[in-house]
Amino acid sequence: MKPEGRQKLQQVRLLATSGHLAEAKSAYNALFNGVFPDANTALEYWRLLERLPGQEEVAYQQLQALEQRYPGNIGVELQIARMAFDRHQPALAVEPLKRLANNNAGRDAAAELWLQQITSQPVSDASVTQLKAYLAVFNEGDAQKKGQEALASQQALLADPAYRARMRGLALVDAGANANAIEALNVALKANPNDAELMGAMGQAQARADNHAAAILWLERAIQVGPESTRVSKWQSLLQTNRYWQAIDQDDKALAQHDIDGAERYYRAAQAQALDATDSYALIGLGDVAMARNNSQSAEQLWQRALQLDSSTAAISPRFAAWRGFIRRSRRRTPCSL
């Protein structure tokens, strides 16, 4: 490549490393027009493309084609493996890593990538199986030593009853087995009382069982104990949802007990906790409150708003359902009356 071309390529690379991905792609296209001088330059381009929205599949396919043209290229093989892991296709990721295991120049990088992927997972019987597969390939040197250390550590952890209880509780929550999950999580939390992941899982299980007060308690504790957890945003969303439904439950009980002021207070609290502006449950409840106060005009306005937001919620309130039926009958008699 001529000095002018090398200078342009450096400018393109600077665009890519500084995060100007779309501009870098356009500059690559202008410079090479899809014909790259070598495998490494092509690899740079397809790695860039992978970072652009909607281009991951194209980049993955092109990297596989590049590997066919340049078999054994270390950078290409490693990138294919990384992308396969990211796509949750470990079997496809392992194949290029096995090929690199026979390449002295690429062996260490392949071992590091594979071992990192295994040890980044939660420790389980599956991760132990994967470590054994790793050691069958990397069976000597520093790569084997690191793999053996990881295997011994994971096997010791799996032999711990407290960890086994933790694994079982989390797995049951993931499987949606609420009653068994709550029981297992209670056992696990006795052995691991400060485990934020277990607290969050318990909050999720209690929410599924419609135990909103308990869910709120556990989710609040999870957020407090594990503020750096990757699951914090999920716990915060669940917490807001359960506060909303707890308020709705309190509304209904207050209204059933003819505590109209209390019902209104709870419904307004629920409305403030609503996850989005399209939620109609609190509006229906406020309409019920208005009707309980014999304010039919206000009730109708609130129910009209609820109906506009979500036409499927009529069954929640018998008064709302009766009013909706009246509106339908009126429309059939006088189509232009509303």
N, C-alpha and C positions, 0 to 999 in steps of 0.2 A: 504494500500500500504506500502511495506517495505521501510525503510529509503533509501536504494539504489535507489528504484524506485522514491521516492519523490525527491531525488536529481536530477535524470535524467529529471523528469518533470519540475523542476525549470530551468534547462538548456534549455529545449525546449521552455519554456515560454520566456526566455531571448532572444532566437533567434527570436521569433515572435515579441516581443516588440522592438527589435533593427532593424527590417525591413528585416531580412534574412528569407523571407517567404518560399522560396522553400526548404531551409535547414530545417526550422522548420517543414514543412509538412513531409519531409522524416523522421525526428526524431520522430514525432508523430506516423507515420506508423510503425516505428521500435519498438517503445515502446508499442503500443497498438494493432497493426495489425487490426484496425477497430473495436475492441471490447473495449468500454470505460467503466470505472467503475461506472460512474454516469452521470447525465444529464449535470452538469456544465462542466465536462471535455469534453463531446461530444460537448457542445455549444462552448467551446474554439476552438475546432478543426474546426467546420463548419464556425465559424466567421473568422478563419484564411483562410480557403479555399475560402471564398467569396472575399478575397482581391487578390487572384491570377487570372491572366488573363484567361478568358474562363471558370472559375469555379463557377461563380455566380449562374447559374441556378441549378447546382448540389447541392450547399450549401443550396439554398432556399428550394428545394424539401426535402432534408434531415432534415432541421429544422422543416418542417411541419410534417414529420414522427416522429421526436423527440417529438414534441408537443403531438402527439397521444399517445406516450409511457409514457410521463410525463405531463399529462394535468395540467394546472395551474402553471407551472414553470415560474416564473416571468422573468428571463433572456431570456428564449426561446421565450416567448410571445412578449417581447419588441423587440427582434432582428427580429422576423418575421414582426412586424409592421414597423420597420425601413426599412427593405428591400423592403417591399411592397410600402412604400412611395417613396423610391429611384427608384422603377420600375414604378412609376406613376400609382399605383393601390390603390388609397386612400380608396376605399370601402373595399378592403381586409385588409388594415392596421387597419381600425377602429374596425373590429371584435375582434381581440385579446385585443385591448385597452378597449373595452367595457367589456370584461371578467375580465380584471384586475381592472376595476373600482369597482368590487364587492369584491376585495381582499385588505384588509387593508394594507398589506405589499407592494403591487404593485400599489396602487391607485395613489399616488403622482407622481411616475415616469411615469405612463401612461398618466396622465393629462399633465405633463410637455412636454412630447414628442408630444402629439397631438396638444397642444396649440402652441408649437414652430413651428410645420409644417404649421399651419394656418397663423400665424403672419409673417412667412418668405416669404409669397406670396405677390404680389402686392395687395393693397386694392381694392376690387371689390365687386359687388353684390354676387358673388360666395363665396368670403371669409367670408362675413357676414352670408350667409346661413350656411357655415361650423361652424362658431362660435355658431350659434344657436343650431346646432346639438350637438356640444361639451357641451353646457350648459344644454341640455336635459339630458345628462349623468352625468356630474359633476355639480350637482345642490346644492352643499353646501360647506362650508369651504373655505379655501384659493384658491382652484382650481376654485371655482365658482367666487370668488372675482376678480381674475386675468382675467377670461373669460369675466366677465361683463365690466371690465375696457377696455379690448381690443375691445369689441363690441361697447361701447359708443364712443371710439376714431375713430373706422372705420366708424360708421354711421355719425359722425360729418364731417369726411373728405369727405364722399360721398355726403353730402349735399352742399359742396362747389362747385359752378359752375366752378371755375378754375380747380379744380381737375377732375371734370367730363369732361371738355374739354380735359385735358391731357389724360385721359383714352380713350376717343373716338379716339383721334389722333393716339395713339399707337396701338389701336386695329385695326384701318383701315390699318395701315402699315403692321401689321401682316397678315391681310386678303388680302393684295395685291391690295387694292383699291386706286390707286395712286392719281387720280385727287381729290377725296373726302378727301384723307389723307392729301394732301398738304394744302387744304383749312382748314381742322380741326386743323392741326398742326400750321398754322399761327395764328389761334385764341388762341390756347393753349400757344404758345410762347409769345404772348402779355401779358398773365396773369402770365407766368412763364419764364421770359426772360433769366434766368441763369440755366435752366434745361438741363444738358448734354444729358440725355436720349431723350428728345424731339429734341435736335439739331441733334443727331445721327439718329433718326428716320426720320427727315426731309431730311438729307443727303441721306438716303436710298431711300426715296420716289422720290427725285429729280433724283437720279441715274436711277431709273426704268423708269422715264419719259425722259431719255436721256438728261437731263439738267446737263451736266457734270460740268460746271463752278459753278453752284449753289450747286451741290452736294459736290464739293471740299471745298467750303466755309463753309458749315454747318458741314462737317466731321472734318475739321481742328479745328473749334470752339469747337466741342464736345470733341475732344481729349485734347484740351487745358483746358477746363473747368472741365472735368471729367476724369483726368488721372488715378484715382483709380477704375473707373467703371469696372465691369466684362465684359463689351462690347467693351473695348478699342481695343482689338486685331481684332475684327470684323470691327470696324470703320477704323482701320489702313489698313486692307486688302481692304475695299471698297474705301478708299482714293487712294491707289495705282492703283486700277483698273480704277477709274475715271480719274486720271491723265493720264493714258495710253490712254484711249479713247478720252480724250480732245486733246491730242497730235495728235492722228490719225485724228480727225476732222480738226484740224488746218492744218495738212499735205495736206489733200484732197482739202481744200479751197485754200491753197497756190498753189498747182499744177494746179488747175482749173484756177487760175489767172495768170498762167505762171511765178509764182515766184519760180523758180527751186531751188535757193539757200535756200530760206525760207522753201520750202517743205523738202529738204534734212535735214535741221536743225531740223525740227519738227519730221520727221521720226526717226532720230537718238535718239532724246529725247524719243520718244515712245518706241523704242527698249530698252532703258535703264530702262523704267518703266514696261517692260513686266513682267508678273507674273511668267513665267517659260520659259525655253529654247526652248519649243516646239511652241511658238507663231510665226506665220508666217506673220501677217498683215504688220508689219513694213518692213519686207524683201520685200514683194510685192511692197510696196510703194517706197522703195529704188530702186527696179527694174524699176518702172515707171519713177523715176527721171533719172536713167541712160539712159533709152530709150529716154526721152525728150532731153537728151544731145547727142543723136545719138550714144551712146555707147552700141551697141547691145550685145557685148560680156559680158560686166559687168552685163547688165540686165539679160541675160540668166543665168549667174552664180547665181545671187541672186534669180531668180525665181526657179532655180533647187533646191536651198537650201530650199525655201519655200515649194516646192512640196514634198520634202523629209520629212519635218516636218508635213505638213497637206495637204493631197490631196484634201480636201473638200473646199478650199478657192479660187478656180480659178475665181469664179464669182465676186470677189471683184474688180478685175482690168480687164477692157476690153482687155488691151494689154496682160496681163498674160493669160487670157482665150484664146485669139487668138494664142499666142505662144504655149500654151499647146495643142491646137488642131493641130498645125503644128507638134509638137513632136509626137503626136499619129499617124498622117498620115504617118510620116516618118518611124515610127516603123513598121507600117503595110507593107510599101514598102520594107524597108531594116531592118529586125529584129536585125541585129548585128551592126548596124551603130552607136549605142550609148553605 
